[in-house]
Amino acid sequence: MPARLIPTAFLAALVCGSSLAYAQETGLPAALRIEQTEKFSALGKIRSDILRAIPKARDDLATLESRKTTLENDESNLFWEKENLELSDYSIDKENAAQSKETIEAELQRIDAQLEEAQSQAPPNEVLIEQLSDKRFGAQNELSDINRRLLELDVRDRRDKEKLSRIERRLIGIDADKGEVQDAIDLQNAEIARLLQQQFEVEDKINRKLIPQTQEQDFKTLIAVVFAALVAVVILGFFYIARLDETVRRAIFSGESGIQFITLFSLVIAIILFGITGILEDKELAALLGGISGYILGRGTT
């Protein structure tokens, strides 16, 4: 192979290899890449909305649980009060008061009979009449106290029964409220679970979309390193060949072949790297590489 065709062979092989590498890297159309970026942005917005919704849902759940705790405390207090009311049985007190009333009434009848007998005597026994009158007055006062006691017991019994009825109605209402709150808690727990599941699914989709981007960045880094090493190897090899062969060295450095080789080789590498990093699109890159390849190959055949 003539010395002047060595650069041409190197560049032709480089153009073919770099074109294949870039074709692999830019496998997706630009429109599809834009669509994926938009989908990624939409997923990010959905994730932000979910992250804002989860704390609010948990706050609502805490409010419902606090409401449930309040209802349970009220229910416990009402049960305790109901138990005390049920233990407050006035029947024994009323029975004892009724027996005392019957005894006093019988005593009053006996005193009235003795008083009538004493008044019917001639002459009347004033001392006995006075004693019986005092005794009758005391019995009447005691009977009045018992009647008042019975009335108080009736009032308390009726009041406690009314209060017990109100407590029972309140307990029924609390039980219904607890059921509604528990249903709301179950729904809120289901909503939180749904949000967490949705967060997991969205983050999984984001991660799956990030994997190709990470692979793409790794690929770009690898290609950049490979081409940098290739530039260094080719340029050093160029000077090494020129150093070994006096004829080649004179042929290259006496004219413009050497400078053209290095310049075109560096230009091709720069264009390929611009394509890898996305600065140049696929059509622009193909046009530039095709033009340079044609120029090089055209000079090599003349």
Steps between C-alpha positions, in 0.01 A plus 500: 500500500653839408586724790256766393212251522566407865309802637219425261468143624506612864235761443274268301508241776443770762202642316338158468553410865388835635190495279401162638559614858296813456222306329483278808500797737230692313266207449195701616356775285517852637120524519488185713768633733298820544189294573688300765621823659144629517383173654779522755393855592138386531605214731698746710194723539284199595758397758506853647119500525507162673767613746282800589186288530648235733571735799154656463339154497698404810392820676138422418551148634648637822196729538263206454691286748492786752124528447468125555702521823277784625188297427646198680582713805148647502356151468711374789389789722135444410526129575649581840224752571234256382638231729484736797144597417397138471656433840303791651191293588247698706259211541642393837494854636147547375395168652651590837336843490165345411524258796589787732203693364265212570637467854456871571151503354405207723655684793296809414180296492580355842578849638176639355303220664667564837447872464131455421462270800675750728282785380183298557576447872330716759676697612754486207858409587673816389851370567444186294333702224801736485747208490304326227472826302878554517561142397255535212671820385840327495359204307345734243834680454676169456236392250552826308874434487439152367262627236755760399767229487281283282438795269874567473566136424236506226651814352851352506382173356317675217794733434751212492277304264478798268878547519552129437276524196700796368826309557371201311394720209840669510674162500301398195604823326865451598492145368365627168762777490773249574382287211509797263842610624634146467369481145669832424824371657485187285444711190787731597731205559403363160566844345846518664577147381387597150719811504801301624443237231465772238818665629682168472373446145588854390848481654547161337407649162736793563781262590433290191513815288819613672678171426520561121617856563770372735602241244508771237728718714728204570510423128590860415779498758637170368491617138670828590781314679535250213522772238746703707720192531458435127610854415806463718589157354458609138695824537781330692501217246516756223812661642646160589472379139644826377793461740580146387490557124706788356316479168161517664612788720621701203189418297271610778671808637622627162141558394157556661405134553603481864328818606187405305495158662522633855254780431241279333538227758450747788207658318329163453547415868362840605194457278434153637529623859261784421257241372537280808436789738194605301634830374461378142190312386515178298435666162761771556752244620440271203542791258829615657648152524389418147653819363830448678513131402435589137770767507756264650418208278492723196848627573620147564397376157654791308 
